[in-house]
Amino acid sequence: MLRRTRRLLWIIVAVVAFIAAAVFLRFKSPPEAARLLPESDGILYVNLRPLRTLVHVNMPPVTRAPEYQQFLDATGFDWERDLDQAAIALHRMDNPNGPNGPVAYSMVLVGRLDGRRIAQWLTEHAAATENYAGQTIYSLPSEGRTVRVAQIGYDTIAISNTPTPEQIHSILDRHRTAALPFAGSTLLARHWAEIPLLSFAWGMGQIGLPFTQSGAIHVFGFALPLAPNTTFLASLRWVGSLRLRVVEIAPSEQVAASQAANLGLLLQLARGVTQGLAPTPANRGLEQLLGAASLSSHRDRVTIRAALPAATILDLLQSAPQSSNTSQSSLP
């Protein structure tokens, strides 16, 4: 009897330990939406749920374009209200003058979906469909490109505008192994451990690519002394204030020290420029952000940190101008 009781206790302990380990791994692993993304040059992710929880303000009314209102009426899906998470993979295009421009995207969106209504809307607007891995992929023409869409769960949808279906096929393949906590692309596996805990928005990889102009990266009108293929890690998290952290991964410690000096000079110039701007909430927020920014280098990493208090963020949100969705397409 005693041996049976001990055996039972050991089984209970093992089960509890297994469950605790599984919960810990899921907590430490990247979000599932990001793990589904295909191989890419950059990844952007945002979780809107904590923002809606933390920020309770009366936002200005939104004027919607007729096309977007028709999409909302047909599907019941409002991007501003129903989208909870967005994970976006950026793909560098060999021909920057092609229909995709320099960057194509693949994305996984998570939110409150009415699958039946969305499937009906996709069926009515798709130029073609494909069945892959038991899922229907809808192909929608958009400004010389093909946007492929697939519903991969009751709350999840995949979208890609890459020239071939390879990327959306990869998302569907990864969805079948989504339970593995550390599955994902090479880029995600390489850098996820460096993203701060509780970050609700982050990016990694060559995320400066969309902002390049003539081979240089421009921010606020300044040309940054960075190569267009520089790898960055950026994150936003809320710890009583909004904390921004941007890390540049330099090729060597010497390059990192040089970049830190150059960026420090640009930071000082930017602070001087903002002091002469009109005292609008947006300009005050920018001035405060730059004023609180700090820069450091350690080995091959250059790190910029900045913070905005809650009062400044609420001021920015409440003073935001009336927005309008003027896109002719209801999908991104």
Helices and strands as residue ranges (DSSP letters): H 2-28, H 32-35, E 42-47, H 49-54, E 63-64, H 66-75, H 79-82, E 83-92, E 103-111, H 115-125, E 128-132, E 135-142, E 145-153, E 156-160, H 166-175, H 186-191, G 192-194, E 199-205, G 209-211, E 212-213, E 216-219, E 222-224, E 231-238, E 241-249, H 253-274, H 281-292, E 294-298, E 301-309, H 310-318, E 324-325
